[in-house]
Amino acid sequence: MTAQQGAPEGQTLGALVHQLSQQIPELIRSEIRLAQAEVAEKGKRAGVGIGMFSVAGLLAFFALAALVTTAILGLATIVDAWLAALIVAVVLLALAAVVGLMGKNKVAEATPAVPARAIQGIKDDVATVKGAHRG
């Protein structure tokens, strides 16, 4: 910055507005780049986590299938095999309904991923511009 640019009190209002109009587009572009980088970083982290949850879910599915088979075979020692399978299926459907409703509520509570740092940066920039305009 030159000495004249560093001393706003020596500049006319027109010169300050001209300076501001030249700096705002670059400021907006830099904030947009920051927001894009932040969202991309969060997306990568979420992708790795989702992949791990998928593998865990598949393994849990196989384990649950083995437990369901065990429950049917155990119940079949008391009642007919078809009735044992029906009882276990009804219990599983009831559990699925309860867990599904709980999951729906959790998704409804979730907030969308937002670039918090970029938004705060824009708010700070607006406050700075307003403060410079007053002074």
C-alpha positions in Angstrom: 0.0 0.0 0.0 1.2 3.5 -0.7 1.1 6.2 2.0 -2.1 7.6 0.4 -3.8 4.3 0.4 -2.9 3.7 4.1 -4.4 7.1 5.1 -8.1 7.0 4.3 -8.8 10.4 6.0 -6.7 12.0 3.2 -8.7 10.4 0.4 -12.0 11.6 -1.1 -15.1 9.5 -0.7 -15.0 8.8 -4.4 -11.5 7.4 -4.2 -12.5 5.2 -1.3 -15.6 3.9 -3.1 -13.4 3.2 -6.2 -10.9 1.3 -4.0 -13.6 -0.7 -2.4 -15.3 -1.6 -5.7 -11.9 -2.9 -6.9 -11.3 -5.0 -3.8 -14.7 -6.5 -3.2 -14.7 -8.9 -6.2 -11.4 -10.3 -5.2 -12.6 -10.6 -1.6 -15.7 -12.5 -2.7 -13.7 -14.8 -5.0 -11.3 -15.6 -2.2 -14.2 -16.4 0.2 -15.8 -18.6 -2.4 -12.5 -20.5 -2.9 -12.3 -20.9 0.9 -15.9 -22.2 1.0 -15.2 -24.7 -1.9 -12.1 -26.0 -0.2 -13.8 -26.4 3.1 -16.8 -28.3 1.6 -14.5 -30.5 -0.4 -12.4 -31.3 2.8 -15.6 -32.2 4.7 -16.8 -34.3 1.8 -13.7 -36.4 1.7 -13.8 -37.1 5.4 -17.5 -38.0 5.2 -16.8 -40.3 2.2 -14.1 -42.3 4.2 -16.5 -42.5 7.2 -19.4 -43.7 5.0 -17.2 -46.4 3.5 -16.2 -47.7 6.9 -19.8 -47.6 8.1 -20.8 -49.6 4.9 -18.3 -52.4 5.7 -19.3 -52.5 9.3 -23.0 -52.7 8.3 -22.3 -55.6 5.9 -20.4 -57.5 8.5 -23.2 -56.8 11.1 -25.8 -58.0 8.5 -24.0 -61.3 8.2 -23.8 -61.7 11.9 -27.4 -60.8 12.3 -28.4 -63.4 9.7 -26.5 -66.1 11.6 -28.3 -65.0 14.9 -31.7 -65.1 13.2 -30.9 -68.6 11.9 -29.9 -69.6 15.4 -33.1 -68.1 16.9 -35.3 -69.9 14.3 -33.5 -73.2 14.9 -33.7 -72.8 18.7 -37.4 -71.9 18.5 -38.1 -74.8 16.2 -37.3 -77.2 19.0 -40.4 -75.9 20.7 -42.8 -75.2 17.8 -43.0 -76.2 14.2 -40.2 -74.8 12.0 -42.5 -72.6 9.9 -44.1 -71.1 13.0 -40.6 -70.4 14.5 -39.6 -68.6 11.3 -42.8 -66.6 11.3 -42.4 -65.5 14.9 -38.8 -64.4 14.3 -39.8 -62.6 11.1 -42.6 -60.6 12.9 -40.2 -59.7 15.7 -37.6 -58.5 13.2 -40.2 -56.4 11.3 -41.3 -54.7 14.5 -37.7 -53.9 15.4 -37.2 -52.6 11.9 -40.2 -50.3 12.2 -39.0 -48.8 15.5 -35.4 -48.3 14.3 -36.6 -46.8 11.1 -38.8 -44.2 12.9 -35.9 -43.4 15.2 -33.6 -42.9 12.1 -36.1 -40.7 10.4 -36.2 -38.4 13.5 -32.4 -38.2 13.6 -32.2 -37.3 9.9 -34.8 -34.6 10.4 -32.7 -33.1 13.3 -29.5 -33.1 11.2 -28.3 -29.7 9.9 -26.8 -29.4 6.4 -23.1 -29.2 6.1 -22.2 -25.5 5.8 -18.8 -23.9 5.3 -18.7 -22.3 8.7 -15.3 -20.6 8.4 -16.1 -19.0 5.1 -19.5 -17.7 6.4 -17.7 -16.3 9.4 -15.1 -14.7 7.1 -17.8 -13.0 5.0 -19.5 -11.7 8.2 -16.2 -10.3 9.4 -15.6 -8.7 6.0 -19.0 -7.1 6.1 -18.4 -5.8 9.6 -15.1 -4.4 8.6 -16.5 -2.6 5.6 -19.4 -1.2 7.7 -16.8 -0.1 10.3 -14.6 1.6 7.7 -17.7 3.3 6.2 -18.7 4.8 9.6 -15.2 6.0 10.4 
